Amino acid sequence: LDLDRVLDTLQSMANAIRMYNISDSTPEARALASLASDACLRLNRAVIALPDKKRNSETTELCKEIDAIESRADRVQRKAITQLFRDGGSVWTALKMREFYALQEEVLDCCEDAAKTIEEILIENS
């Protein structure tokens, strides 16, 4: 279920690019995309390693890394939104980018939730 949420949120984010007619990227959007990619890659590795009890410490470490990545993304998102409203640009651009940043952050939140579920599975099976 948590993995489905990651995919659904990624799809919503991709749809938002078209819906909001986002044609220009920002450094913050690129940073959030990079963090989401890192989290998704680690999540994939954790899922692959999960069945192998010999890899429990590796799986746990990947989950901790996902949590740290999500925390960094929170800071990037706060900075991005602050920047949007500080620069005095178009209100419409600020509103659509704020929503887009929120969707990017939601992807990371879903990755973090999935990582917590994996950690719970490890605990239950140890």
Secondary structure as UniProt FT lines:
FT   HELIX           2..19
FT   TURN            20..21
FT   HELIX           27..49
FT   TURN            50..51
FT   HELIX           53..55
FT   HELIX           56..86
FT   TURN            87..88
FT   HELIX           91..124
//
